[in-house]
Amino acid sequence: MASLNALLVAGTDTEVGKTVVTSALLAYWQRYQPAQAPAVLKPFQSGVGDRELYQRLFFPAATLDDITPQYFEAPLAPPLAATLEGRSVDLTLAWRTLEANTQQHPWVLVEGLGGLGSPVTYELTVADLAAAWHLPVVLVVPVKLGAIAQAIANVALARQHHLDLRGIILNCSIPCTDEQISQWAPQDVITNLAQIPVLGTLPYLATPESVEALAAAAAALDLEALHPLLAQAVP
């Protein structure tokens, strides 16, 4: 399977900030480099949330199926949610949608589900899919107690699958003081243990649907490692 011009936004778990990071990167691009702005793809979604947000903030002309070709009602892992509906996860449809997006846009941000070890089917995890699709990865780690262990465990999983892990973004999903950030998720400790660069920390965003706030938050990150086009989009 050929490599495509895309970047997977993966996480260490559910509710760690993958959608916020993806939204921040979309906002950054649309503001500073609109001609090279990426498309967004969430290949699988269980329950209401992300695809609706992306449509409302960034792609009002797109349909929900354009953003997420496979939607399941129950907020469970896709294979479990699909089984409840008498369906199965269609990897071919997901791949073809990604391929079509890369042909129509300069590149594509792909939001993963759960953590790298979360199941996409009964046989494959997010990490397996990233390896099969040759997707470079940025790992989102929540700023909280246990952040270091979560980061190291997911980096180890990425290495086991020979993934191209470009960097780690820390995300404050709850209000955090500078002292809490330095104690719960110290960048130098994580970088030293993981041997992967930490690209910065997204602050807690009280208004996570403010495109201006999202773009400003992303502008404070060290983004050049993520994609060659990022070096051209300096504000």
C-alpha atoms as an extended CHARMM CRD file, in Angstrom:
* protein
*
       235  EXT
         1         1  MET       CA              0.0000000000        0.0000000000        0.0000000000  PROA      1               0.0000000000
         2         2  ALA       CA              1.4510000000        3.3560000000       -1.0240000000  PROA      2               0.0000000000
         3         3  SER       CA              2.2220000000        6.1440000000        1.4250000000  PROA      3               0.0000000000
         4         4  LEU       CA             -0.0990000000        9.1480000000        1.2830000000  PROA      4               0.0000000000
         5         5  ASN       CA              0.4340000000       12.7900000000        2.1480000000  PROA      5               0.0000000000
         6         6  ALA       CA             -1.2290000000       12.7660000000        5.5470000000  PROA      6               0.0000000000
         7         7  LEU       CA             -0.5500000000       13.0670000000        9.2850000000  PROA      7               0.0000000000
         8         8  LEU       CA             -2.2520000000       10.9910000000       11.9730000000  PROA      8               0.0000000000
         9         9  VAL       CA             -3.1720000000       12.7990000000       15.1870000000  PROA      9               0.0000000000
        10        10  ALA       CA             -3.0940000000        9.9470000000       17.7040000000  PROA      10              0.0000000000
        11        11  GLY       CA             -3.5540000000        9.9380000000       21.4510000000  PROA      11              0.0000000000
        12        12  THR       CA             -2.6190000000        7.9570000000       24.5030000000  PROA      12              0.0000000000
        13        13  ASP       CA             -6.2930000000        7.3190000000       25.3250000000  PROA      13              0.0000000000
        14        14  THR       CA             -9.7800000000        8.7180000000       24.8290000000  PROA      14              0.0000000000
        15        15  GLU       CA            -10.5700000000       12.2980000000       25.9020000000  PROA      15              0.0000000000
        16        16  VAL       CA             -6.9420000000       13.4550000000       25.8090000000  PROA      16              0.0000000000
        17        17  GLY       CA             -7.3500000000       16.2950000000       23.3100000000  PROA      17              0.0000000000
        18        18  LYS       CA             -6.9130000000       14.8230000000       19.8310000000  PROA      18              0.0000000000
        19        19  THR       CA             -9.8370000000       16.8840000000       18.5490000000  PROA      19              0.0000000000
        20        20  VAL       CA             -8.4820000000       20.0770000000       20.1200000000  PROA      20              0.0000000000
        21        21  VAL       CA             -5.0290000000       19.4890000000       18.6150000000  PROA      21              0.0000000000
        22        22  THR       CA             -6.5100000000       18.6630000000       15.2010000000  PROA      22              0.0000000000
        23        23  SER       CA             -8.7260000000       21.7630000000       15.3790000000  PROA      23              0.0000000000
        24        24  ALA       CA             -5.7770000000       23.9390000000       16.4090000000  PROA      24              0.0000000000
        25        25  LEU       CA             -3.7320000000       22.7410000000       13.4230000000  PROA      25              0.0000000000
        26        26  LEU       CA             -6.6610000000       23.2920000000       11.0570000000  PROA      26              0.0000000000
        27        27  ALA       CA             -7.2070000000       26.7970000000       12.4350000000  PROA      27              0.0000000000
        28        28  TYR       CA             -3.5000000000       27.5960000000       12.1700000000  PROA      28              0.0000000000
        29        29  TRP       CA             -3.3650000000       26.5210000000        8.5360000000  PROA      29              0.0000000000
        30        30  GLN       CA             -6.5520000000       28.2060000000        7.4560000000  PROA      30              0.0000000000
        31        31  ARG       CA             -5.3360000000       31.4690000000        8.9640000000  PROA      31              0.0000000000
        32        32  TYR       CA             -1.6710000000       31.5160000000        7.9590000000  PROA      32              0.0000000000
        33        33  GLN       CA             -1.4480000000       29.3200000000        4.8490000000  PROA      33              0.0000000000
        34        34  PRO       CA             -4.9620000000       28.8560000000        3.4250000000  PROA      34              0.0000000000
        35        35  ALA       CA             -3.7490000000       27.7640000000       -0.0050000000  PROA      35              0.0000000000
        36        36  GLN       CA             -2.0470000000       24.7670000000        1.5950000000  PROA      36              0.0000000000
        37        37  ALA       CA             -4.6190000000       24.0600000000        4.3010000000  PROA      37              0.0000000000
        38        38  PRO       CA             -5.2380000000       20.3630000000        4.9460000000  PROA      38              0.0000000000
        39        39  ALA       CA             -8.4690000000       18.4660000000        4.7580000000  PROA      39              0.0000000000
        40        40  VAL       CA             -9.6010000000       16.5830000000        7.8470000000  PROA      40              0.0000000000
        41        41  LEU       CA            -10.6490000000       12.9590000000        8.0740000000  PROA      41              0.0000000000
        42        42  LYS       CA            -11.9330000000       11.0350000000       11.0560000000  PROA      42              0.0000000000
        43        43  PRO       CA            -12.3480000000        7.6440000000        9.3820000000  PROA      43              0.0000000000
        44        44  PHE       CA            -14.4410000000        6.1720000000       12.2000000000  PROA      44              0.0000000000
        45        45  GLN       CA            -16.6270000000        7.8690000000       14.7770000000  PROA      45              0.0000000000
        46        46  SER       CA            -18.7090000000        6.3120000000       17.5340000000  PROA      46              0.0000000000
        47        47  GLY       CA            -21.2060000000        8.7260000000       19.0570000000  PROA      47              0.0000000000
        48        48  VAL       CA            -21.7970000000       12.4070000000       18.3200000000  PROA      48              0.0000000000
        49        49  GLY       CA            -19.0260000000       14.9800000000       18.4690000000  PROA      49              0.0000000000
        50        50  ASP       CA            -15.9380000000       15.4350000000       16.3480000000  PROA      50              0.0000000000
        51        51  ARG       CA            -17.2060000000       15.3700000000       12.7780000000  PROA      51              0.0000000000
        52        52  GLU       CA            -19.9690000000       17.8130000000       13.6750000000  PROA      52              0.0000000000
        53        53  LEU       CA            -17.3890000000       20.1870000000       15.1850000000  PROA      53              0.0000000000
        54        54  TYR       CA            -15.1200000000       20.0300000000       12.1350000000  PROA      54              0.0000000000
        55        55  GLN       CA            -18.0300000000       20.6910000000        9.8070000000  PROA      55              0.0000000000
        56        56  ARG       CA            -19.2610000000       23.6560000000       11.8530000000  PROA      56              0.0000000000
        57        57  LEU       CA            -15.8750000000       25.3400000000       12.3710000000  PROA      57              0.0000000000
        58        58  PHE       CA            -13.9130000000       24.5430000000        9.2330000000  PROA      58              0.0000000000
        59        59  PHE       CA            -15.8120000000       22.7480000000        6.4690000000  PROA      59              0.0000000000
        60        60  PRO       CA            -19.4260000000       23.9900000000        6.3190000000  PROA      60              0.0000000000
        61        61  ALA       CA            -19.7300000000       22.9060000000        2.6850000000  PROA      61              0.0000000000
        62        62  ALA       CA            -18.7220000000       19.3180000000        3.4780000000  PROA      62              0.0000000000
        63        63  THR       CA            -21.1550000000       16.6120000000        4.4670000000  PROA      63              0.0000000000
        64        64  LEU       CA            -20.6720000000       14.6500000000        7.6700000000  PROA      64              0.0000000000
        65        65  ASP       CA            -19.9620000000       11.5710000000        5.5250000000  PROA      65              0.0000000000
        66        66  ASP       CA            -17.1630000000       13.4910000000        3.7560000000  PROA      66              0.0000000000
        67        67  ILE       CA            -15.4630000000       13.9860000000        7.1190000000  PROA      67              0.0000000000
        68        68  THR       CA            -16.3460000000       10.6130000000        8.6400000000  PROA      68              0.0000000000
        69        69  PRO       CA            -17.2780000000        7.8860000000        6.1670000000  PROA      69              0.0000000000
        70        70  GLN       CA            -18.1690000000        5.4100000000        8.9270000000  PROA      70              0.0000000000
        71        71  TYR       CA            -20.3670000000        6.4890000000       11.8160000000  PROA      71              0.0000000000
        72        72  PHE       CA            -21.7310000000        4.3000000000       14.5990000000  PROA      72              0.0000000000
        73        73  GLU       CA            -24.2730000000        5.4700000000       17.1530000000  PROA      73              0.0000000000
        74        74  ALA       CA            -22.9850000000        3.8100000000       20.3240000000  PROA      74              0.0000000000
        75        75  PRO       CA            -20.0080000000        5.6020000000       21.9610000000  PROA      75              0.0000000000
        76        76  LEU       CA            -17.9150000000        2.4210000000       22.0000000000  PROA      76              0.0000000000
        77        77  ALA       CA            -14.8710000000        1.0760000000       20.1770000000  PROA      77              0.0000000000
        78        78  PRO       CA            -15.8050000000        0.8230000000       16.4660000000  PROA      78              0.0000000000
        79        79  PRO       CA            -15.9130000000       -2.9920000000       16.2070000000  PROA      79              0.0000000000
        80        80  LEU       CA            -18.1980000000       -3.1910000000       19.2370000000  PROA      80              0.0000000000
        81        81  ALA       CA            -20.4080000000       -0.3160000000       18.0790000000  PROA      81              0.0000000000
        82        82  ALA       CA            -20.6130000000       -1.7990000000       14.5800000000  PROA      82              0.0000000000
        83        83  THR       CA            -21.6220000000       -5.2090000000       15.9060000000  PROA      83              0.0000000000
        84        84  LEU       CA            -24.5210000000       -3.6430000000       17.8220000000  PROA      84              0.0000000000
        85        85  GLU       CA            -25.8170000000       -2.3500000000       14.4810000000  PROA      85              0.0000000000
        86        86  GLY       CA            -25.2450000000       -5.6090000000       12.6190000000  PROA      86              0.0000000000
        87        87  ARG       CA            -22.4130000000       -4.0010000000       10.6520000000  PROA      87              0.0000000000
        88        88  SER       CA            -18.6560000000       -4.2990000000       10.3880000000  PROA      88              0.0000000000
        89        89  VAL       CA            -15.8320000000       -1.7600000000       10.0930000000  PROA      89              0.0000000000
        90        90  ASP       CA            -14.9550000000       -1.2040000000        6.4270000000  PROA      90              0.0000000000
        91        91  LEU       CA            -11.2260000000       -0.4880000000        6.1440000000  PROA      91              0.0000000000
        92        92  THR       CA            -11.3990000000       -0.3160000000        2.3530000000  PROA      92              0.0000000000
        93        93  LEU       CA            -13.9210000000        2.5340000000        2.5080000000  PROA      93              0.0000000000
        94        94  ALA       CA            -11.7320000000        4.3790000000        5.0290000000  PROA      94              0.0000000000
        95        95  TRP       CA             -8.6340000000        3.9770000000        2.8480000000  PROA      95              0.0000000000
        96        96  ARG       CA            -10.4060000000        5.0750000000       -0.3310000000  PROA      96              0.0000000000
        97        97  THR       CA            -11.7690000000        8.1610000000        1.4230000000  PROA      97              0.0000000000
        98        98  LEU       CA             -8.2890000000        9.0710000000        2.6440000000  PROA      98              0.0000000000
        99        99  GLU       CA             -6.8360000000        8.4870000000       -0.8090000000  PROA      99              0.0000000000
       100       100  ALA       CA             -9.4890000000       10.7130000000       -2.4140000000  PROA      100             0.0000000000
       101       101  ASN       CA             -8.8160000000       13.4790000000        0.1150000000  PROA      101             0.0000000000
       102       102  THR       CA             -5.0860000000       13.4620000000       -0.6040000000  PROA      102             0.0000000000
       103       103  GLN       CA             -5.8350000000       13.8470000000       -4.3050000000  PROA      103             0.0000000000
       104       104  GLN       CA             -8.0990000000       16.8400000000       -3.6960000000  PROA      104             0.0000000000
       105       105  HSD       CA             -6.1120000000       18.6680000000       -0.9910000000  PROA      105             0.0000000000
       106       106  PRO       CA             -2.4330000000       19.4640000000       -0.3160000000  PROA      106             0.0000000000
       107       107  TRP       CA             -2.4850000000       17.0570000000        2.6250000000  PROA      107             0.0000000000
       108       108  VAL       CA             -4.8110000000       15.5280000000        5.1880000000  PROA      108             0.0000000000
       109       109  LEU       CA             -5.0410000000       15.5440000000        8.9660000000  PROA      109             0.0000000000
       110       110  VAL       CA             -6.3850000000       12.1920000000       10.1290000000  PROA      110             0.0000000000
       111       111  GLU       CA             -7.7860000000       12.0540000000       13.6500000000  PROA      111             0.0000000000
       112       112  GLY       CA             -7.4320000000        8.6620000000       15.2450000000  PROA      112             0.0000000000
       113       113  LEU       CA             -9.7430000000        7.1660000000       17.8300000000  PROA      113             0.0000000000
       114       114  GLY       CA             -8.8630000000        6.4050000000       21.4270000000  PROA      114             0.0000000000
       115       115  GLY       CA             -5.1990000000        5.5680000000       21.9370000000  PROA      115             0.0000000000
       116       116  LEU       CA             -2.6760000000        3.9090000000       19.6590000000  PROA      116             0.0000000000
       117       117  GLY       CA             -3.6790000000        0.5890000000       21.1950000000  PROA      117             0.0000000000
       118       118  SER       CA             -7.4180000000        1.1010000000       20.7040000000  PROA      118             0.0000000000
       119       119  PRO       CA             -9.1530000000       -1.4160000000       18.4350000000  PROA      119             0.0000000000
       120       120  VAL       CA            -10.2680000000       -0.3710000000       14.9640000000  PROA      120             0.0000000000
       121       121  THR       CA            -11.4730000000       -3.8810000000       14.1400000000  PROA      121             0.0000000000
       122       122  TYR       CA            -11.4400000000       -7.0920000000       16.1650000000  PROA      122             0.0000000000
       123       123  GLU       CA             -7.9820000000       -7.7970000000       14.7190000000  PROA      123             0.0000000000
       124       124  LEU       CA             -6.3260000000       -4.3770000000       14.2890000000  PROA      124             0.0000000000
       125       125  THR       CA             -5.4590000000       -1.4010000000       16.4810000000  PROA      125             0.0000000000
       126       126  VAL       CA             -4.8860000000        2.2510000000       15.5760000000  PROA      126             0.0000000000
       127       127  ALA       CA             -1.1440000000        1.5330000000       15.5820000000  PROA      127             0.0000000000
       128       128  ASP       CA             -1.6410000000       -1.3680000000       13.1620000000  PROA      128             0.0000000000
       129       129  LEU       CA             -3.6080000000        0.8790000000       10.8240000000  PROA      129             0.0000000000
       130       130  ALA       CA             -1.0100000000        3.6720000000       10.9950000000  PROA      130             0.0000000000
       131       131  ALA       CA              1.6770000000        1.1570000000       10.0570000000  PROA      131             0.0000000000
       132       132  ALA       CA             -0.3500000000       -0.3330000000        7.1960000000  PROA      132             0.0000000000
       133       133  TRP       CA             -1.1980000000        3.1060000000        5.7970000000  PROA      133             0.0000000000
       134       134  HSD       CA              2.3420000000        4.4830000000        6.3410000000  PROA      134             0.0000000000
       135       135  LEU       CA              1.0300000000        7.4740000000        8.2750000000  PROA      135             0.0000000000
       136       136  PRO       CA              3.4410000000        9.6890000000       10.1970000000  PROA      136             0.0000000000
       137       137  VAL       CA              2.1100000000       10.3460000000       13.6830000000  PROA      137             0.0000000000
       138       138  VAL       CA              1.9380000000       13.1120000000       16.2520000000  PROA      138             0.0000000000
       139       139  LEU       CA              1.0760000000       11.8450000000       19.7320000000  PROA      139             0.0000000000
       140       140  VAL       CA             -1.2460000000       13.8520000000       22.0110000000  PROA      140             0.0000000000
       141       141  VAL       CA             -0.5600000000       13.3780000000       25.7250000000  PROA      141             0.0000000000
       142       142  PRO       CA             -2.8390000000       14.8990000000       28.4020000000  PROA      142             0.0000000000
       143       143  VAL       CA             -1.2730000000       16.9860000000       31.1450000000  PROA      143             0.0000000000
       144       144  LYS       CA             -2.2040000000       15.0850000000       34.3010000000  PROA      144             0.0000000000
       145       145  LEU       CA             -0.7310000000       12.7020000000       36.8500000000  PROA      145             0.0000000000
       146       146  GLY       CA              0.4850000000        9.6730000000       34.9100000000  PROA      146             0.0000000000
       147       147  ALA       CA              1.2790000000       11.6490000000       31.7500000000  PROA      147             0.0000000000
       148       148  ILE       CA              4.8880000000       10.4790000000       31.6880000000  PROA      148             0.0000000000
       149       149  ALA       CA              3.9600000000        6.7980000000       31.8790000000  PROA      149             0.0000000000
       150       150  GLN       CA              1.2390000000        7.2150000000       29.2260000000  PROA      150             0.0000000000
       151       151  ALA       CA              3.6740000000        8.9420000000       26.8900000000  PROA      151             0.0000000000
       152       152  ILE       CA              6.4080000000        6.3190000000       27.2930000000  PROA      152             0.0000000000
       153       153  ALA       CA              4.0120000000        3.3780000000       26.8900000000  PROA      153             0.0000000000
       154       154  ASN       CA              2.5440000000        4.7810000000       23.6650000000  PROA      154             0.0000000000
       155       155  VAL       CA              5.9530000000        5.6880000000       22.2690000000  PROA      155             0.0000000000
       156       156  ALA       CA              7.0190000000        2.0860000000       22.9150000000  PROA      156             0.0000000000
       157       157  LEU       CA              3.9290000000        0.8600000000       21.0340000000  PROA      157             0.0000000000
       158       158  ALA       CA              4.7360000000        3.2030000000       18.1580000000  PROA      158             0.0000000000
       159       159  ARG       CA              8.2880000000        1.8440000000       17.9950000000  PROA      159             0.0000000000
       160       160  GLN       CA              7.0200000000       -1.7340000000       18.0930000000  PROA      160             0.0000000000
       161       161  HSD       CA              5.0110000000       -0.9430000000       14.9550000000  PROA      161             0.0000000000
       162       162  HSD       CA              7.8970000000        1.0120000000       13.3510000000  PROA      162             0.0000000000
       163       163  LEU       CA              5.7860000000        4.1690000000       13.1380000000  PROA      163             0.0000000000
       164       164  ASP       CA              7.2180000000        7.5030000000       12.0460000000  PROA      164             0.0000000000
       165       165  LEU       CA              6.4880000000        9.3720000000       15.2950000000  PROA      165             0.0000000000
       166       166  ARG       CA              7.1990000000       13.0370000000       14.5760000000  PROA      166             0.0000000000
       167       167  GLY       CA              6.6470000000       14.4440000000       18.0460000000  PROA      167             0.0000000000
       168       168  ILE       CA              4.5350000000       14.7600000000       21.1640000000  PROA      168             0.0000000000
       169       169  ILE       CA              2.0610000000       17.5430000000       21.9270000000  PROA      169             0.0000000000
       170       170  LEU       CA              0.9920000000       17.9880000000       25.5350000000  PROA      170             0.0000000000
       171       171  ASN       CA             -2.5810000000       19.1520000000       26.0500000000  PROA      171             0.0000000000
       172       172  CYS       CA             -4.2100000000       20.7660000000       29.0640000000  PROA      172             0.0000000000
       173       173  SER       CA             -7.7120000000       19.3220000000       28.9110000000  PROA      173             0.0000000000
       174       174  ILE       CA             -8.3860000000       20.9370000000       32.3070000000  PROA      174             0.0000000000
       175       175  PRO       CA             -7.0470000000       24.2390000000       33.6750000000  PROA      175             0.0000000000
       176       176  CYS       CA             -3.3950000000       23.7550000000       34.6640000000  PROA      176             0.0000000000
       177       177  THR       CA             -0.9380000000       26.0570000000       36.3780000000  PROA      177             0.0000000000
       178       178  ASP       CA              2.6270000000       26.3060000000       35.1180000000  PROA      178             0.0000000000
       179       179  GLU       CA              3.7320000000       24.4250000000       38.2420000000  PROA      179             0.0000000000
       180       180  GLN       CA              1.2940000000       21.5890000000       37.5610000000  PROA      180             0.0000000000
       181       181  ILE       CA              2.4520000000       21.3310000000       33.9500000000  PROA      181             0.0000000000
       182       182  SER       CA              6.0970000000       21.1620000000       35.0210000000  PROA      182             0.0000000000
       183       183  GLN       CA              5.3550000000       18.5310000000       37.6710000000  PROA      183             0.0000000000
       184       184  TRP       CA              2.8440000000       16.3440000000       35.8300000000  PROA      184             0.0000000000
       185       185  ALA       CA              4.2930000000       16.4710000000       32.3210000000  PROA      185             0.0000000000
       186       186  PRO       CA              7.8640000000       17.8440000000       32.3620000000  PROA      186             0.0000000000
       187       187  GLN       CA              8.9840000000       18.2020000000       28.7570000000  PROA      187             0.0000000000
       188       188  ASP       CA             12.6520000000       17.4640000000       29.4230000000  PROA      188             0.0000000000
       189       189  VAL       CA             11.8630000000       14.2220000000       31.2970000000  PROA      189             0.0000000000
       190       190  ILE       CA              9.4670000000       13.0060000000       28.6070000000  PROA      190             0.0000000000
       191       191  THR       CA             11.8840000000       13.9080000000       25.8130000000  PROA      191             0.0000000000
       192       192  ASN       CA             14.7770000000       12.1920000000       27.5700000000  PROA      192             0.0000000000
       193       193  LEU       CA             12.8640000000        8.9880000000       28.2980000000  PROA      193             0.0000000000
       194       194  ALA       CA             10.9950000000        8.7830000000       25.0050000000  PROA      194             0.0000000000
       195       195  GLN       CA             13.7710000000       10.0980000000       22.7600000000  PROA      195             0.0000000000
       196       196  ILE       CA             10.9920000000       11.9080000000       20.8840000000  PROA      196             0.0000000000
       197       197  PRO       CA             10.7240000000       15.7190000000       20.8140000000  PROA      197             0.0000000000
       198       198  VAL       CA              7.9610000000       17.4100000000       22.7800000000  PROA      198             0.0000000000
       199       199  LEU       CA              6.6420000000       20.1180000000       20.4610000000  PROA      199             0.0000000000
       200       200  GLY       CA              4.9850000000       22.1740000000       23.1770000000  PROA      200             0.0000000000
       201       201  THR       CA              1.9010000000       22.3860000000       25.3430000000  PROA      201             0.0000000000
       202       202  LEU       CA             -1.5670000000       23.4820000000       24.3140000000  PROA      202             0.0000000000
       203       203  PRO       CA             -3.0890000000       25.5470000000       27.1240000000  PROA      203             0.0000000000
       204       204  TYR       CA             -6.5620000000       24.8930000000       28.4460000000  PROA      204             0.0000000000
       205       205  LEU       CA             -8.9520000000       26.6430000000       26.0850000000  PROA      205             0.0000000000
       206       206  ALA       CA            -12.0420000000       27.9300000000       27.8290000000  PROA      206             0.0000000000
       207       207  THR       CA            -13.5970000000       28.5020000000       24.3850000000  PROA      207             0.0000000000
       208       208  PRO       CA            -12.3200000000       25.5160000000       22.3470000000  PROA      208             0.0000000000
       209       209  GLU       CA            -14.5080000000       26.5170000000       19.4020000000  PROA      209             0.0000000000
       210       210  SER       CA            -12.8090000000       29.8950000000       18.9510000000  PROA      210             0.0000000000
       211       211  VAL       CA            -10.8540000000       29.5940000000       15.7040000000  PROA      211             0.0000000000
       212       212  GLU       CA             -8.6990000000       32.5730000000       16.6970000000  PROA      212             0.0000000000
       213       213  ALA       CA             -7.7900000000       30.9980000000       20.0530000000  PROA      213             0.0000000000
       214       214  LEU       CA             -7.0790000000       27.6450000000       18.4090000000  PROA      214             0.0000000000
       215       215  ALA       CA             -4.7890000000       29.2010000000       15.7850000000  PROA      215             0.0000000000
       216       216  ALA       CA             -2.9200000000       31.1950000000       18.4370000000  PROA      216             0.0000000000
       217       217  ALA       CA             -2.4140000000       28.0810000000       20.5590000000  PROA      217             0.0000000000
       218       218  ALA       CA             -1.0140000000       26.1250000000       17.6130000000  PROA      218             0.0000000000
       219       219  ALA       CA              1.2870000000       29.0070000000       16.6520000000  PROA      219             0.0000000000
       220       220  ALA       CA              3.0810000000       28.6010000000       19.9870000000  PROA      220             0.0000000000
       221       221  LEU       CA              4.0240000000       24.9860000000       19.1810000000  PROA      221             0.0000000000
       222       222  ASP       CA              7.1980000000       23.8510000000       17.4250000000  PROA      222             0.0000000000
       223       223  LEU       CA              5.4300000000       22.4660000000       14.3630000000  PROA      223             0.0000000000
       224       224  GLU       CA              8.0890000000       22.1710000000       11.6920000000  PROA      224             0.0000000000
       225       225  ALA       CA              8.8050000000       18.5370000000       12.5490000000  PROA      225             0.0000000000
       226       226  LEU       CA              5.2420000000       17.5000000000       11.7470000000  PROA      226             0.0000000000
       227       227  HSD       CA              5.0660000000       18.2250000000        8.0450000000  PROA      227             0.0000000000
       228       228  PRO       CA              7.2740000000       19.9550000000        5.4360000000  PROA      228             0.0000000000
       229       229  LEU       CA              4.5240000000       22.4730000000        4.6860000000  PROA      229             0.0000000000
       230       230  LEU       CA              4.5240000000       23.6700000000        8.2880000000  PROA      230             0.0000000000
       231       231  ALA       CA              7.9060000000       25.3230000000        7.8400000000  PROA      231             0.0000000000
       232       232  GLN       CA              6.2940000000       27.5280000000        5.1800000000  PROA      232             0.0000000000
       233       233  ALA       CA              3.4260000000       28.6670000000        7.4140000000  PROA      233             0.0000000000
       234       234  VAL       CA              5.2110000000       30.7600000000       10.0090000000  PROA      234             0.0000000000
       235       235  PRO       CA              2.9170000000       33.6210000000       11.1490000000  PROA      235             0.0000000000
